[in-house]
Amino acid sequence: MLFLLIMQPQTGYGYNHITGTATGTAVVFAREGVLHSLVIPASKTGTISVYDSATGAGTASTNLILTVDNTLNAAVPPTTLMVHGAMKNGLTVVTTGTTDVTVMYN
């Protein structure tokens, strides 16, 4: 008797936790991919902007996907924003002020 074991591809989402008290730019990935969600665990005072860009230099308004005020969940933390958006060029996140966000992607 012959058994054939077929491995299933590993599934799940990658993540990048971004937190800080100043303006910053994080290139989450520099290829095609999918932004699954943004998890905002606590209310802060900054903003989070998401761009379809593979570099920090590609943050023109034409590449802007969304901007979130990090005080969004002041009443009921944490907040998860489901996006499921396809990125053609990459995923870059720009934060201003005091922010705390986990970016989930595939």
C-alpha positions in Angstrom: 0.0 0.0 0.0 1.4 3.4 -1.0 0.5 6.6 0.9 1.0 10.0 -0.6 1.4 12.9 1.8 0.5 16.2 0.3 1.5 19.2 2.4 -1.0 22.1 2.5 0.5 25.5 2.0 1.0 27.5 5.2 -1.7 30.1 5.5 -2.2 33.1 7.7 -1.3 36.7 7.8 1.9 38.5 8.2 2.0 41.5 10.5 3.9 44.6 11.4 3.3 46.4 14.7 4.0 50.1 14.4 4.1 52.4 17.4 5.7 55.6 18.3 5.5 59.3 19.3 6.8 61.0 16.1 6.2 61.0 12.4 7.5 57.8 10.8 7.3 55.8 7.6 7.2 52.0 7.5 7.4 50.0 4.2 5.4 46.9 5.2 6.0 45.1 1.9 7.4 46.1 -1.5 5.5 43.8 -3.8 1.9 43.0 -4.8 -0.1 41.9 -1.8 -3.3 42.3 0.3 -3.9 44.6 3.2 -6.1 42.4 5.5 -6.7 44.7 8.4 -5.6 47.4 10.8 -5.7 46.6 14.5 -5.7 49.7 16.8 -5.4 48.4 20.4 -5.6 51.8 22.2 -6.6 55.3 21.7 -3.7 57.6 20.9 -3.4 61.2 19.4 -1.9 60.6 15.9 -3.0 59.5 12.4 -2.3 56.5 10.4 -2.1 56.8 6.5 -1.9 53.7 4.3 -0.4 54.0 0.7 -0.2 51.6 -2.2 3.5 52.2 -2.6 6.8 50.1 -2.4 8.8 53.0 -1.0 8.5 55.9 1.4 8.9 58.3 -1.5 5.7 57.0 -3.1 3.3 58.5 -0.6 1.6 60.9 -3.1 -2.1 61.5 -2.6 -2.8 59.4 -5.7 -1.4 56.4 -3.8 -3.4 57.0 -0.6 -5.7 54.2 0.3 -7.0 55.4 3.7 -6.2 57.6 6.7 -7.3 56.8 10.2 -7.4 59.0 13.2 -5.8 56.9 16.0 -8.5 58.3 18.4 -11.0 56.2 16.5 -11.5 53.7 19.2 -11.5 55.9 22.3 -14.8 54.6 23.5 -14.4 50.9 22.8 -10.8 49.7 22.3 -9.5 47.7 20.5 -10.7 48.4 17.0 -10.1 46.2 13.9 -10.7 47.8 10.5 -11.1 45.1 7.9 -9.8 46.3 4.5 -9.1 43.3 2.3 -7.6 45.7 -0.3 -5.2 44.6 -3.1 -2.0 46.6 -3.3 -0.4 46.7 -6.7 2.9 48.3 -5.8 3.4 47.6 -2.1 2.2 48.8 1.3 3.6 51.8 3.1 2.3 53.2 6.4 2.9 56.8 7.5 2.2 57.7 11.1 2.1 61.2 12.7 1.8 62.0 16.4 1.4 59.2 18.9 0.2 56.0 17.2 -0.2 52.3 17.9 -1.3 50.0 15.1 -0.8 46.4 13.9 -1.0 46.0 10.1 -2.1 42.5 9.0 -1.3 41.6 5.4 -0.8 38.7 3.0 
